């Protein structure tokens, strides 16, 4: 009996001790939670805890998640329909390119002095017509024999070269030694892939006879893809340029501006004699545009610099196609550049909308 009583007392004491410890913890917790600094720290941690849509969806019942999966499958089908839409848009571009071409041919004739516009073709009412009329009257008042000089001017001198100088994206590529060559540029054309062929477009740079290369046309072809990626179909936002091919420039002897010759001294390890050798190394030039980086077909990724260079190349090709060729005269006069600048300024406060519309190039 004595042993049983002793055991009960020990158990009672243990229970009382545990109860006291629990009370102390509760009091300590209350004190901690009443501390403003502790509460602020806890709140900050809660605020910084990421709540992603996927984590939210994971809380749904399986039946709801099943329906969401069905919606995703419908979305993939929508992406394939959208890809088909862009293929038909490409066909429309080809159709209307044929309608534009007679106008571009006439533009080429006027630029290169192959034809003169009629009075009706040259009639243009400028916004500054009154100022131009006054300037014309003042000019006529000055006795200068300009007729002989005017007869020597053929077409519109340095038309395409001026566009290269006016457009920052292009002028950054042009070196001083490129300029005499670009003054021989007579026309730039855009050609679309034929029906049934993989989607692509080509830029044709037509040159007059010159002392630098024998080619009359330099070409650059951009290959495009308009289909959802099998591994990531939801990333599809329209056609994208995936590769490009240039052409071989047949440089005349000593005229290749894409390379430069350097002299290098070499010392013989044994005899100590020194010799001078010459070697050719790559040189910055716009004409490197026709020797682009090749996208690897074996899935091997490019380094960061190569990816940046290729992305810039794609952007330039797209700019020629969408802007320069269709609106050449406005880039020559600078009016299109002013419009582009104003457009960029207006868009600064519309970043979200601009991102939404970025891929809607058609």
C-alpha positions in Angstrom: 0.0 0.0 0.0 2.8 2.3 0.8 4.5 1.7 -2.5 1.2 2.4 -4.4 0.8 5.7 -2.6 4.3 6.7 -3.3 3.8 5.9 -7.0 0.6 8.0 -7.2 2.4 10.9 -5.5 5.2 10.8 -8.1 2.7 10.7 -11.0 0.8 13.6 -9.5 3.9 15.7 -9.1 5.0 14.9 -12.8 1.6 16.0 -14.0 1.7 19.2 -12.0 5.2 20.0 -13.3 4.1 19.4 -16.9 1.1 21.6 -16.4 3.3 24.4 -14.9 5.7 24.1 -17.9 2.8 24.4 -20.3 1.5 27.5 -18.5 4.9 29.1 -18.7 5.1 28.4 -22.5 1.7 29.9 -23.0 2.7 33.0 -21.0 5.9 33.3 -22.9 4.1 33.0 -26.2 1.6 35.7 -25.2 4.5 38.0 -24.2 6.2 37.4 -27.6 3.0 38.0 -29.6 2.5 41.2 -27.7 5.9 42.5 -28.9 5.3 44.9 -31.9 8.7 44.0 -33.4 8.0 40.3 -33.4 4.6 40.9 -34.9 6.1 43.1 -37.7 8.7 40.5 -38.5 6.0 37.8 -38.7 3.8 40.0 -41.0 6.8 40.7 -43.3 7.5 37.0 -43.6 3.9 36.3 -44.5 3.9 39.2 -47.0 7.0 37.8 -48.7 5.7 34.3 -49.0 4.9 33.8 -52.7 1.4 32.9 -53.6 1.5 31.5 -57.2 -1.5 30.7 -59.3 -0.4 27.0 -59.5 -0.3 26.7 -55.7 -3.8 28.2 -55.6 -5.1 25.7 -58.3 -3.6 22.8 -56.4 -6.1 23.4 -53.6 -9.0 22.6 -56.0 -10.8 19.3 -55.9 -9.7 16.7 -58.5 -12.8 17.1 -60.5 -12.1 20.9 -61.0 -8.5 20.2 -61.9 -9.7 17.7 -64.5 -11.9 20.4 -66.1 -9.0 22.9 -66.1 -6.9 20.2 -68.0 -9.6 20.0 -70.6 -9.5 23.8 -71.0 -5.7 23.6 -71.6 -6.3 21.0 -74.3 -8.8 23.4 -76.0 -6.2 26.2 -75.7 -3.6 24.1 -77.6 -6.2 23.6 -80.4 -6.7 27.4 -80.5 -2.9 27.9 -80.9 -2.9 25.6 -83.9 -5.8 27.5 -85.5 -3.9 30.8 -84.8 -0.8 29.3 -86.5 -3.0 28.6 -89.6 -4.3 32.1 -89.5 -0.8 33.5 -89.7 0.1 31.2 -92.6 -2.9 32.6 -94.5 -1.7 36.1 -93.6 1.6 35.3 -95.1 -0.2 34.3 -98.3 -2.0 37.6 -98.3 1.3 39.4 -97.9 2.6 37.6 -100.9 -0.5 38.6 -102.9 -0.3 42.2 -102.0 3.5 42.4 -102.5 2.7 41.7 -106.2 0.4 44.7 -106.2 2.9 47.0 -104.5 5.8 45.9 -106.8 4.8 48.1 -109.9 4.9 51.2 -107.5 8.2 50.1 -106.1 9.6 49.6 -109.6 8.6 53.1 -110.5 10.2 54.3 -107.3 13.4 52.6 -108.4 13.2 54.4 -111.8 12.8 57.8 -110.2 15.6 57.2 -107.7 18.1 56.0 -110.3 17.3 58.5 -112.9 15.8 55.8 -115.3 12.7 57.9 -115.7 11.3 61.3 -114.9 8.0 61.8 -113.1 5.3 63.6 -115.0 3.9 66.9 -113.6 0.9 65.0 -112.3 3.1 62.4 -110.6 5.3 65.1 -109.0 2.4 67.2 -107.7 2.5 67.2 -104.0 0.9 69.7 -101.5 3.2 70.1 -98.6 2.1 71.3 -95.2 4.7 74.1 -95.5 3.6 75.0 -99.0 3.5 78.8 -98.3 7.0 78.8 -96.8 8.3 76.8 -99.7 6.7 79.2 -102.2 8.3 82.2 -100.5 11.7 80.5 -100.5 11.2 79.8 -104.2 10.5 83.4 -104.9 13.6 84.5 -103.0 15.7 82.0 -104.9 14.4 83.2 -108.2 15.4 86.7 -107.3 19.1 85.6 -107.0 20.8 85.5 -110.3 22.4 82.1 -110.4 22.7 79.9 -113.4 21.6 76.5 -112.0 20.2 75.0 -115.2 23.5 73.5 -116.2 24.0 72.0 -112.7 20.5 70.6 -112.6 21.0 68.7 -115.8 23.9 66.8 -114.3 22.0 65.5 -111.3 20.6 62.1 -112.0 17.7 60.7 -110.0 17.9 61.2 -106.3 21.6 61.0 -105.3 22.6 58.7 -102.4 19.0 57.8 -101.7 19.5 54.4 -99.9 22.8 55.5 -98.4 21.0 58.5 -96.8 18.5 56.1 -95.3 21.3 54.1 -93.8 22.7 57.3 -92.2 19.3 58.4 -90.9 18.3 55.2 -89.2 20.3 54.6 -86.0 19.9 50.8 -86.2 21.6 50.8 -89.6 24.1 53.6 -89.1 25.6 51.8 -86.2 26.6 49.0 -88.6 28.1 51.2 -91.3 31.8 51.9 -91.1 33.5 54.8 -93.0 34.9 52.4 -95.6 31.4 50.9 -96.2 30.1 54.3 -97.3 31.5 54.4 -100.9 30.0 51.0 -101.5 26.6 51.8 -100.2 26.4 54.8 -102.5 26.1 52.2 -105.3 23.0 50.7 -103.7 20.1 51.1 -106.2 17.2 49.2 -104.6 16.1 46.9 -101.8 13.4 44.4 -102.4 11.4 42.0 -100.2 10.5 38.6 -101.6 8.2 36.2 -99.9 8.4 32.4 -100.1 6.3 30.7 -102.7 3.0 28.8 -102.0 3.7 25.4 -100.5 7.2 26.4 -99.4 8.3 26.8 -95.8 7.5 30.3 -94.5 10.4 32.8 -95.2 11.2 36.1 -96.7 14.3 37.4 -98.6 15.9 40.8 -98.8 17.5 41.7 -102.1 20.1 44.5 -102.2 20.6 45.6 -105.8 23.9 47.3 -106.6 25.2 49.2 -109.6 28.6 48.4 -111.1 31.3 49.2 -108.6 35.0 48.7 -107.8 34.4 46.5 -104.8 32.5 43.3 -105.8 31.1 41.8 -109.0 27.7 40.8 -107.5 24.7 42.8 -108.8 22.5 41.5 -106.0 23.3 40.5 -102.5 20.6 38.4 -100.7 19.7 37.6 -97.1 16.9 35.0 -96.4 15.1 34.8 -93.1 13.4 31.5 -92.2 10.3 31.6 -90.1 8.2 29.3 -88.1 4.5 29.6 -87.5 3.5 26.6 -85.3 3.3 26.0 -81.6 6.2 24.4 -79.9 5.4 20.8 -78.9 7.0 21.2 -75.6 5.6 24.6 -74.8 2.5 25.3 -77.0 1.2 28.1 -74.8 4.3 30.3 -75.7 3.1 30.7 -79.3 2.4 34.3 -80.1 2.7 34.3 -83.9 5.4 33.7 -86.5 9.0 34.0 -85.4 12.3 34.2 -87.3 14.3 31.1 -86.5 17.3 31.2 -88.8 18.8 33.2 -91.6 21.2 32.6 -94.6 23.4 35.1 -96.3 25.3 34.9 -99.6 28.8 34.9 -100.9 30.2 38.3 -101.9 32.6 38.1 -104.8 35.0 40.7 -103.7 37.5 42.2 -106.1 41.2 41.9 -105.2 42.1 44.0 -102.3 38.6 45.4 -101.8 37.1 43.1 -99.2 36.1 45.4 -96.3 35.1 42.6 -94.0 38.7 41.6 -93.3 41.8 43.6 -92.6 45.5 42.6 -92.9 47.7 42.9 -89.9 51.4 42.4 -89.5 52.7 40.3 -86.6 56.3 39.7 -85.5 57.4 36.2 -84.6 60.6 35.3 -82.7 62.2 31.9 -83.4 62.7 30.0 -80.1 66.0 28.5 -80.9 67.8 31.0 -83.1 66.2 34.1 -81.7 65.6 35.5 -85.2 62.6 37.7 -85.8 60.3 37.5 -88.8 57.2 39.5 -89.8 54.2 37.8 -91.0 50.9 39.1 -92.4 47.5 37.6 -91.7 43.9 38.5 -92.3 41.5 39.0 -89.4 37.7 39.9 -89.3 36.9 43.6 -89.7 33.7 45.4 -88.6 31.5 46.2 -91.6 27.9 46.4 -92.6 28.7 43.7 -95.2 29.1 41.1 -92.4 25.3 41.3 -92.5 25.5 38.8 -95.4 27.6 36.3 -93.3 25.3 35.7 -90.3 25.8 33.3 -87.4 24.4 29.9 -88.3 21.8 28.4 -85.9 22.9 24.9 -84.9 20.6 22.2 -86.3 21.7 19.6 -83.7 20.1 21.4 -80.8 23.4 22.8 -79.5 22.8 26.1 -77.8 24.7 29.3 -78.7 26.7 31.3 -76.3 25.2 34.5 -74.9 27.1 36.9 -77.3 26.1 34.8 -80.3 22.5 34.8 -79.2 22.5 38.6 -78.8 24.1 39.0 -82.3 21.6 36.7 -83.9 18.6 38.4 -82.2 19.9 41.8 -83.4 20.2 40.4 -86.9 16.6 39.1 -86.8 15.5 42.6 -85.6 17.3 44.3 -88.5 15.9 42.0 -91.1 12.4 42.5 -89.7 12.9 46.3 -89.7 13.9 46.2 -93.4 10.8 44.2 -94.3 8.3 46.0 -92.2 9.6 49.6 -92.3 12.4 50.5 -94.6 11.3 49.0 -97.9 7.6 49.9 -97.7 8.3 53.5 -96.5 11.7 54.3 -97.9 11.0 57.9 -99.0 9.9 58.8 -95.4 13.1 57.4 -94.0 15.0 59.3 -96.6 13.3 62.6 -95.6 13.4 61.8 -91.9 9.6 62.0 -91.5 9.2 58.3 -90.6 12.0 58.6 -88.0 10.2 61.5 -86.3 7.0 59.4 -86.3 8.9 56.5 -84.7 10.3 58.8 -82.0 6.9 60.2 -81.2 5.4 56.8 -81.1 8.1 55.6 -78.6 7.4 58.6 -76.4 3.7 58.0 -76.4 4.2 54.4 -75.4 6.4 55.0 -72.3 3.3 55.1 -70.1 1.6 52.2 -71.9 4.1 49.4 -71.2 1.5 46.7 -70.4 -0.5 47.4 -73.6 2.7 47.6 -75.7 3.9 44.2 -74.4 0.5 42.7 -75.3 0.7 44.0 -78.9 4.4 43.3 -79.5 3.8 40.1 -81.5 1.0 41.5 -83.6 3.1 42.5 -86.6 0.5 41.7 -89.2 
